[in-house]
Amino acid sequence: MAAILGTDERWHIVDRERTGLAELLEGLSPEEWETPTQCGDWRVRDVAAHLTITARSTYRWALREFVRAHGDLDRMIHDSAIREAERPTADIVANLRAITGSRRLAPGTTPREPLLDILVHGQDIALALGRDRQMPPRAARDAADRVWTMRFPPRPWPLPKARLIAIDIDWTRGQGEEIRGPISALLLLLTGRTAAAEDRLERTPLRPAPQPPSSGSSGTWAGGCTSIPPDSR
């Protein structure tokens, strides 16, 4: 089964996720809006504000913000979210609702980024608040596949040197020790949310390579090879 969703289905899921997140945010207390997340120094309000920006951005806005950040893309993304988060929380929710149905993309991105963005940042918010927010497995698989194959925009997270195996949907990538878990947990792992993913993952370390029997009295191979320590990778 293909890991990539069709464009219409992907946008339908994005719309549904934006609506659901707006409903969650609408019921938060002032204190909950200020809750720190695992997304750097961003609070819930900063993450939520970030999610409203891309579908409202223009090339002119992006160029201005890029220059303002002195050509640092990460700083641009960070600082623009912080500034947007200064809005009243009601405006942040209204802006998130307003982009539901929008098909506008941030400059330089593909239609796959909005789904990745709303799924992962939706988890950043839910986890910070101690809420359970389910990820649709097929959507999470599409997002995980996007992270794995990302070339541009540059992937900000290093890929794990492991074989990732989803246990709730058909998806496997990589080589090395096996890491098994729900596709939602694997997506969090791939996007640097290791602490949030670990308790739902099972790791199976690689076993040491078997040693052939000795053919001489010296007890060593001609090349002087030694056994691989059990904890070697």
Buried (B, 14 or more C-beta within 10 A) or exposed (E): EEBEBEEEEBBEBBBBBBBBBBEBBEEBEEEBBEBEBBBEEBBBBBBBBBBBBBBBBEEEBBEEBBEBBEEEBEBBBBBBBBBBBEBEBEBBBBBBBBBBEBEEBBBEBEEBBBBBBBBBBBBBBBBBBEEEBEBBBBBBBBBBBBBBEBEEEEBEEEEBEBBBBBBBBEBEBBEEBBBBBBBBBBBBBBBBBBEBBBEBBEEEEBEEEEEEEEEEEEEEEEEEEEEEEEEEE
